[in-house]
Structures are given as C-alpha cells and as structure tokens.
C-alpha cells in the first residue's frame, strides 16, 4: 500500500469538524488564523515527521501553528473534538461497543529528550512518558479501538511499563457522551491478548458487567491444573469472537502511517498525545 504524506482535510471531513472547534476570536488580541489551515499544517508535520522549521511557507509561521497545537492540547480541545466525533458516530449507530485493547512501542528520537524534569505543566507526567526499554528511549501507547479500527482512548506511559497495569486507565478513558443521560463508559465486550490475562483485570470487567475475551497463557493454565480442584474452573474464552481483536492492531497501523507518531519527536507527552488525538480525528471524521 502506498502511503501519501501531507494529506489535508477533505471538505466532508472539515464539515464535520468545523462546528466542534472554538470560536475564531480568542480572548485577547485579534482573530485567529483560519482553523482549517492550521489543522492542515499540524497534520502535515505529524504525517511527514518533519521538523517545525521546515513547515511549508503556505502554512505561515511555524511558531503560530505550534502554539495553537500546544494551546489546544493543554485546554483539551483536541480530545473534546475526538470525543464529539465518537458521540456522533454512536448516535448514528456507527460505533459498536466490541472494544479491543492493546499497546505499541514508539521509539523516542533524541529530539524528544531534554524536557524539564522539575515542575512539569499540569497534566504532564513527571517522566514525560519516556522510559528506557530494550529499544532504547521509548514511549508506550496504550489504546482501545472499536470494530472498525477507530481509536477510542489513548494512554501514554514510559516504554518499559507493562500492559496490564495501564488497563484500568484505558478503561477509564472510554467516555462517549449521549444525547440523554450519562456518557457511556462500558463496552459490551473487551478483547485483549494474553498480556492482559490476570485475575485483577478479569474481576474488574466482571464487576462492571463486561464480557472478557482474553486467552489464558500456558503458564497460567498449567498452574491451575497443578492445583487440581482448588484451581477452579478455567475462564470462558470465545475463540471465534477473539478473531476480531485484530482491529486494534489495524488501528495502530493506521496511526503509525503518520511518521511523526511512529517515532516520537515531541519533548512533552501533552503535545505527542495531541498528535494522536489529531490522527484519531482524521480517522473518525472520514467515516
């Protein structure tokens, strides 16, 4: 498959996104530059993985584009737009609640190092979600996706972090508003690989009334058999439903077509997470 980089928003995508953006008149000063032009500029940067100073002249000064990216990351605009698109899909019955969960490792470029360690901004993890694993300096992206490969939640940790400890945070990040009543936060079924097979996770899902489709690793199966009747019954596993888990892997592949997300160049987790939200916005607005 040929990946075309630097693809701007289509007219159909922009028609879905524009009503969800802040007013073009900021609190202080004059009018903002055109939102669509700025979003296309930010997307170009993340799609190509280029440096900010190499932003094409047609997009204007790169500092203004970066400031808009960071401002909307800090105030939650990117996440709100992504959530609103998911809510619209849910209202149109275009979102099914068979949710797959997984994680992926992203190599942190040397340009991602050097963020201040003391006094990080509000919401920024103290380690900036950069750690050292066998691949060097890395970030781990934990995410959930629906059955059409749409990203529903992102959680960032340092690269050496395990998958299972981040699972409750991914579940907490699932929150889709509805026209009436409370936002929906509970999937019908959660599909995950063997890394998520633990009593804590299964009990968490059972307590919330969510069906778990998670295979049991061989060591856990052997330990249960060695205990005999004290080992209890094996957890239920729907092998046919598990075939659907590849949707989250395909979602990861879509996101990593953006070179600035496949490799992390951003010093702060806040800005890198905004890039993930923007990629999600492109995916959901194209449905």
C-alpha positions as CSV (number, residue, x, y, z in Angstrom):
1,X,0.0,0.0,0.0
2,X,1.3,3.4,-0.9
3,X,1.2,6.0,1.9
4,X,0.6,9.6,0.8
5,X,2.0,12.0,3.3
6,X,0.8,15.5,4.0
7,X,-2.8,14.9,3.0
8,X,-5.1,17.8,4.2
9,X,-8.6,17.5,5.4
10,X,-11.3,16.9,2.8
11,X,-14.3,19.1,2.5
12,X,-16.5,16.4,4.0
13,X,-14.2,16.0,7.0
14,X,-14.0,19.7,7.5
15,X,-17.8,20.0,7.5
16,X,-17.9,17.5,10.4
17,X,-15.0,19.1,12.4
18,X,-15.6,22.9,12.0
19,X,-18.7,23.1,14.3
20,X,-16.7,21.5,17.1
21,X,-13.8,23.9,17.1
22,X,-13.5,27.0,19.3
23,X,-14.7,30.4,18.1
24,X,-12.1,32.1,15.9
25,X,-11.9,35.2,18.2
26,X,-9.5,34.5,21.1
27,X,-10.0,36.0,24.5
28,X,-7.3,38.6,23.8
29,X,-6.0,40.1,20.6
30,X,-7.4,39.8,17.1
31,X,-8.8,36.9,15.1
32,X,-7.0,33.6,14.9
33,X,-5.7,32.3,11.6
34,X,-8.1,30.0,9.8
35,X,-8.6,26.9,11.8
36,X,-8.6,24.6,8.8
37,X,-5.2,25.9,7.5
38,X,-3.7,25.5,11.0
39,X,-5.0,21.9,11.4
40,X,-3.7,21.0,7.9
41,X,-0.3,22.4,8.9
42,X,-0.2,20.4,12.2
43,X,-1.3,17.3,10.3
44,X,1.4,17.8,7.7
45,X,4.0,18.0,10.5
46,X,2.9,14.8,12.1
47,X,2.3,12.9,8.8
48,X,5.7,13.7,7.5
49,X,7.7,13.7,10.7
50,X,9.4,16.8,9.6
51,X,10.9,19.5,11.9
52,X,8.7,22.5,12.6
53,X,11.2,24.9,11.0
54,X,10.6,23.1,7.7
55,X,6.9,23.7,7.6
56,X,6.0,24.9,4.1
57,X,5.6,28.6,3.6
58,X,1.9,28.3,2.6
59,X,1.1,27.4,6.2
60,X,2.7,30.6,7.6
61,X,5.0,30.9,10.6
62,X,5.6,27.6,12.3
63,X,5.5,29.2,15.8
64,X,1.9,30.2,15.4
65,X,1.0,26.7,14.3
66,X,2.9,25.1,17.2
67,X,1.4,27.4,19.7
68,X,-2.2,26.5,18.5
69,X,-1.3,22.8,18.8
70,X,0.0,23.2,22.3
71,X,-2.8,25.5,23.4
72,X,-5.5,23.2,22.3
73,X,-3.6,20.2,23.8
74,X,-3.4,21.9,27.2
75,X,-7.1,23.1,27.3
76,X,-8.3,19.7,26.0
77,X,-9.7,20.9,22.6
78,X,-8.3,18.0,20.6
79,X,-9.7,15.4,23.0
80,X,-13.1,17.1,23.0
81,X,-13.3,17.2,19.2
82,X,-12.4,13.5,19.0
83,X,-15.0,12.6,21.7
84,X,-17.7,14.6,19.9
85,X,-17.0,12.7,16.7
86,X,-17.3,9.4,18.5
87,X,-20.5,10.6,20.1
88,X,-22.0,11.5,16.7
89,X,-21.0,8.0,15.4
90,X,-22.6,6.4,18.4
91,X,-25.8,8.4,17.9
92,X,-25.8,7.3,14.2
93,X,-25.3,3.7,15.3
94,X,-21.9,3.7,13.6
95,X,-20.0,2.7,16.8
96,X,-20.2,-0.8,18.1
97,X,-19.1,-1.5,21.6
98,X,-16.9,-4.5,21.0
99,X,-13.7,-2.9,22.1
100,X,-10.2,-4.2,21.5
101,X,-7.3,-3.1,23.7
102,X,-3.5,-3.3,23.0
103,X,-0.4,-1.3,23.2
104,X,2.5,-0.3,20.9
105,X,6.1,0.8,21.5
106,X,7.2,4.1,19.9
107,X,10.9,4.9,19.7
108,X,11.7,8.4,21.1
109,X,14.0,10.3,18.9
110,X,16.9,12.2,20.5
111,X,15.0,15.4,19.9
112,X,12.3,14.2,22.3
113,X,14.8,14.3,25.2
114,X,15.6,17.4,27.2
115,X,12.2,18.5,28.6
116,X,12.4,20.0,32.0
117,X,12.2,17.4,34.9
118,X,11.1,19.8,37.6
119,X,7.7,21.4,37.7
120,X,6.1,19.9,34.6
121,X,2.9,21.6,33.4
122,X,-0.4,20.4,34.8
123,X,-1.4,17.0,33.3
124,X,2.1,16.3,32.1
125,X,3.7,13.1,33.6
126,X,6.9,13.7,35.6
127,X,8.8,11.4,33.2
128,X,7.1,12.8,30.1
129,X,6.1,9.2,29.3
130,X,9.6,8.4,28.1
131,X,11.5,5.4,29.6
132,X,14.2,3.1,28.7
133,X,13.5,-0.4,27.3
134,X,15.4,-2.8,25.1
135,X,14.8,-0.5,22.2
136,X,16.4,2.5,24.0
137,X,14.3,5.5,24.9
138,X,10.7,4.7,24.1
139,X,7.1,5.6,24.8
140,X,4.3,3.1,25.0
141,X,0.9,4.0,23.6
142,X,-2.0,2.0,25.2
143,X,-5.2,2.3,23.2
144,X,-8.7,0.9,22.7
145,X,-10.4,0.6,19.3
146,X,-13.8,-0.3,18.0
147,X,-14.5,-3.0,15.5
148,X,-14.0,-0.6,12.6
149,X,-10.4,0.4,13.7
150,X,-11.5,3.7,15.2
151,X,-9.3,4.8,18.2
152,X,-11.5,5.4,21.3
153,X,-8.9,6.1,24.0
154,X,-5.2,6.7,24.4
155,X,-3.0,6.4,27.4
156,X,0.8,7.1,27.4
157,X,3.3,5.5,29.7
158,X,7.1,5.1,29.6
159,X,8.2,2.4,27.2
160,X,9.2,-0.2,29.9
161,X,5.8,-0.1,31.6
162,X,3.6,-3.3,31.4
163,X,0.3,-3.6,29.5
164,X,-1.8,-4.9,32.4
165,X,-1.2,-2.0,34.9
166,X,-2.3,0.5,32.3
167,X,-5.5,-1.4,31.5
168,X,-7.7,0.4,34.1
169,X,-6.6,3.8,32.8
170,X,-7.6,2.8,29.3
171,X,-11.0,1.7,30.5
172,X,-11.4,5.0,32.5
173,X,-10.6,7.0,29.3
174,X,-13.5,5.4,27.5
175,X,-16.2,8.0,27.7
176,X,-18.7,8.8,24.9
177,X,-21.4,11.4,25.6
178,X,-25.0,10.7,24.6
179,X,-27.9,13.0,23.9
180,X,-29.6,12.0,27.1
181,X,-28.3,10.6,30.4
182,X,-24.8,9.9,31.4
183,X,-21.9,9.3,28.9
184,X,-21.4,5.6,28.0
185,X,-18.3,4.2,29.6
186,X,-19.0,0.4,29.5
187,X,-18.3,-1.7,26.4
188,X,-20.3,-4.8,25.7
189,X,-17.2,-6.9,25.3
190,X,-13.4,-6.3,25.7
191,X,-10.9,-8.2,23.6
192,X,-7.3,-8.4,24.6
193,X,-4.3,-10.6,24.2
194,X,-2.5,-12.8,26.8
195,X,-0.7,-9.9,28.3
196,X,-4.0,-8.8,29.9
197,X,-4.8,-12.2,31.4
198,X,-4.9,-11.5,35.1
199,X,-7.3,-12.0,37.9
200,X,-7.4,-8.3,38.6
201,X,-8.4,-7.4,35.0
202,X,-11.0,-10.2,34.7
203,X,-12.5,-9.3,38.1
204,X,-12.5,-5.6,37.0
205,X,-14.5,-6.5,33.9
206,X,-16.8,-8.9,35.6
207,X,-17.7,-6.4,38.3
208,X,-18.7,-3.9,35.6
209,X,-20.7,-6.5,33.6
210,X,-18.3,-6.5,30.6
211,X,-17.7,-9.8,28.8
212,X,-13.9,-10.6,28.6
213,X,-12.5,-12.3,25.6
214,X,-8.9,-12.9,26.7
215,X,-6.9,-16.1,26.2
216,X,-5.1,-17.8,29.1
217,X,-1.3,-18.2,28.8
218,X,0.1,-21.7,29.0
219,X,1.8,-21.0,32.4
220,X,-1.4,-19.8,34.0
221,X,-3.2,-22.8,32.6
222,X,-0.5,-25.2,33.9
223,X,-0.6,-23.6,37.3
224,X,-4.3,-24.0,37.6
225,X,-4.1,-27.7,36.5
226,X,-1.4,-28.4,39.1
227,X,-3.7,-27.1,41.8
228,X,-6.4,-29.6,40.9
229,X,-9.9,-28.9,42.1
230,X,-8.5,-25.9,44.0
231,X,-7.5,-24.3,40.8
232,X,-11.2,-23.7,39.9
233,X,-12.8,-23.6,36.5
234,X,-10.9,-22.0,33.6
235,X,-12.2,-18.7,32.5
236,X,-14.5,-18.7,29.5
237,X,-12.9,-17.9,26.1
238,X,-14.8,-17.2,22.9
239,X,-12.3,-18.2,20.2
240,X,-14.5,-17.0,17.3
241,X,-15.0,-13.6,18.9
242,X,-11.3,-13.3,19.5
243,X,-10.6,-13.2,15.8
244,X,-12.0,-9.6,15.9
245,X,-9.1,-8.4,18.1
246,X,-7.0,-7.6,15.1
247,X,-9.0,-4.3,14.7
248,X,-6.8,-2.7,17.4
249,X,-3.7,-3.8,15.5
250,X,-5.0,-2.4,12.3
251,X,-5.8,0.8,14.1
252,X,-2.2,1.0,15.3
253,X,-1.0,0.5,11.7
254,X,-3.2,3.4,10.6
255,X,-1.8,5.7,13.2
256,X,1.8,4.7,12.5
257,X,1.4,5.7,8.9
258,X,1.9,9.2,10.4
259,X,5.7,9.3,10.7
260,X,5.7,11.8,13.4
261,X,3.6,9.4,15.5
262,X,5.5,6.2,14.5
263,X,8.6,7.9,16.0
264,X,8.2,10.4,18.8
265,X,9.9,13.8,18.3
266,X,8.0,15.8,20.8
267,X,9.5,16.6,24.2
268,X,6.3,16.6,26.1
269,X,3.7,13.8,26.3
270,X,1.0,16.5,26.2
271,X,2.0,17.5,22.6
272,X,2.6,13.9,21.4
273,X,-0.8,12.9,22.8
274,X,-2.4,15.8,20.9
275,X,-0.9,14.3,17.7
276,X,-2.6,11.0,18.5
277,X,-5.9,12.7,19.1
278,X,-5.5,14.6,15.7
279,X,-4.9,11.3,13.9
280,X,-8.0,9.9,15.6
281,X,-9.9,13.0,14.5
282,X,-8.9,12.4,10.9
283,X,-9.9,8.7,11.1
284,X,-13.3,9.3,12.7
285,X,-14.2,12.3,10.5
286,X,-13.6,10.2,7.4
287,X,-16.2,7.6,8.4
